[in-house]
Amino acid sequence: MAMDPVTTVTLAVVVGTLAAIVYSMRILVLMERRIARIDKHIELMAMNILKDEQKELQNEAKIESMLSRRSSSKKKRR
């Protein structure tokens, strides 16, 4: 069974287009995974920053309470 050249070219174009679609989908999946990983790392960094901020607020509250105790004890002495 011999195929004419038009059928061969059309078949080659269709197969090439399908190969390009499959390759593009592969690239899209890889990019989505990479973006998901980046998103996860950003989330972890934000949680670490939040923990550090909470620690700093607690330390600030301790310092303020210590300073208020000092100032109240100085007032009592006078």
C-alpha beads as a LAMMPS data file, in Angstrom:
LAMMPS data file: protein, C-alpha beads

78 atoms
77 bonds

1 atom types
1 bond types

-500.0 500.0 xlo xhi
-500.0 500.0 ylo yhi
-500.0 500.0 zlo zhi

Masses

1 110.0

Atoms # bond

1 1 1 0.000 0.000 0.000
2 1 1 1.647 3.193 -1.203
3 1 1 0.783 6.552 0.361
4 1 1 0.832 9.712 -1.625
5 1 1 3.172 12.523 -0.490
6 1 1 0.332 14.755 0.793
7 1 1 -0.855 12.063 3.196
8 1 1 2.711 11.461 4.395
9 1 1 3.316 15.170 5.039
10 1 1 -0.042 15.561 6.797
11 1 1 0.681 12.549 8.998
12 1 1 4.152 13.915 9.823
13 1 1 2.665 17.306 10.767
14 1 1 0.048 15.676 13.016
15 1 1 2.618 13.446 14.736
16 1 1 4.984 16.406 15.180
17 1 1 2.198 18.518 16.658
18 1 1 1.258 15.751 19.087
19 1 1 4.909 15.367 20.113
20 1 1 5.129 19.124 20.728
21 1 1 1.957 19.046 22.849
22 1 1 3.295 16.145 24.942
23 1 1 6.624 17.931 25.439
24 1 1 4.869 21.161 26.417
25 1 1 2.711 19.317 28.935
26 1 1 5.848 17.745 30.415
27 1 1 7.449 21.192 30.793
28 1 1 4.255 22.559 32.371
29 1 1 4.180 19.740 34.930
30 1 1 7.827 20.335 35.816
31 1 1 7.221 24.072 36.209
32 1 1 4.161 23.448 38.386
33 1 1 6.189 21.192 40.666
34 1 1 8.941 23.794 40.893
35 1 1 6.449 26.545 41.733
36 1 1 4.830 24.329 44.373
37 1 1 8.239 23.748 45.957
38 1 1 9.001 27.470 45.931
39 1 1 5.597 28.169 47.473
40 1 1 6.259 25.634 50.224
41 1 1 9.633 27.216 50.999
42 1 1 8.070 30.686 51.149
43 1 1 5.450 29.348 53.540
44 1 1 8.139 27.815 55.777
45 1 1 10.095 31.082 55.769
46 1 1 6.975 33.032 56.720
47 1 1 6.283 30.639 59.602
48 1 1 9.857 31.023 60.846
49 1 1 9.564 34.796 60.666
50 1 1 6.305 34.625 62.612
51 1 1 7.942 32.493 65.328
52 1 1 10.843 34.949 65.575
53 1 1 8.427 37.863 65.752
54 1 1 6.508 36.205 68.593
55 1 1 9.765 35.647 70.499
56 1 1 10.744 39.282 69.999
57 1 1 7.351 40.477 71.231
58 1 1 7.687 38.316 74.342
59 1 1 11.181 39.665 74.995
60 1 1 9.915 43.206 74.502
61 1 1 7.098 42.607 76.984
62 1 1 9.597 41.248 79.534
63 1 1 11.840 44.274 79.123
64 1 1 8.933 46.683 79.435
65 1 1 7.693 44.964 82.606
66 1 1 11.188 45.089 84.085
67 1 1 11.469 48.790 83.261
68 1 1 8.059 49.541 84.725
69 1 1 9.024 47.733 87.945
70 1 1 12.220 49.765 88.165
71 1 1 10.466 53.055 87.620
72 1 1 7.782 52.224 90.188
73 1 1 10.405 51.208 92.784
74 1 1 12.288 54.503 92.199
75 1 1 9.089 56.454 92.753
76 1 1 8.471 54.658 96.055
77 1 1 11.951 55.581 97.328
78 1 1 11.341 59.302 96.853

Bonds

1 1 1 2
2 1 2 3
3 1 3 4
4 1 4 5
5 1 5 6
6 1 6 7
7 1 7 8
8 1 8 9
9 1 9 10
10 1 10 11
11 1 11 12
12 1 12 13
13 1 13 14
14 1 14 15
15 1 15 16
16 1 16 17
17 1 17 18
18 1 18 19
19 1 19 20
20 1 20 21
21 1 21 22
22 1 22 23
23 1 23 24
24 1 24 25
25 1 25 26
26 1 26 27
27 1 27 28
28 1 28 29
29 1 29 30
30 1 30 31
31 1 31 32
32 1 32 33
33 1 33 34
34 1 34 35
35 1 35 36
36 1 36 37
37 1 37 38
38 1 38 39
39 1 39 40
40 1 40 41
41 1 41 42
42 1 42 43
43 1 43 44
44 1 44 45
45 1 45 46
46 1 46 47
47 1 47 48
48 1 48 49
49 1 49 50
50 1 50 51
51 1 51 52
52 1 52 53
53 1 53 54
54 1 54 55
55 1 55 56
56 1 56 57
57 1 57 58
58 1 58 59
59 1 59 60
60 1 60 61
61 1 61 62
62 1 62 63
63 1 63 64
64 1 64 65
65 1 65 66
66 1 66 67
67 1 67 68
68 1 68 69
69 1 69 70
70 1 70 71
71 1 71 72
72 1 72 73
73 1 73 74
74 1 74 75
75 1 75 76
76 1 76 77
77 1 77 78
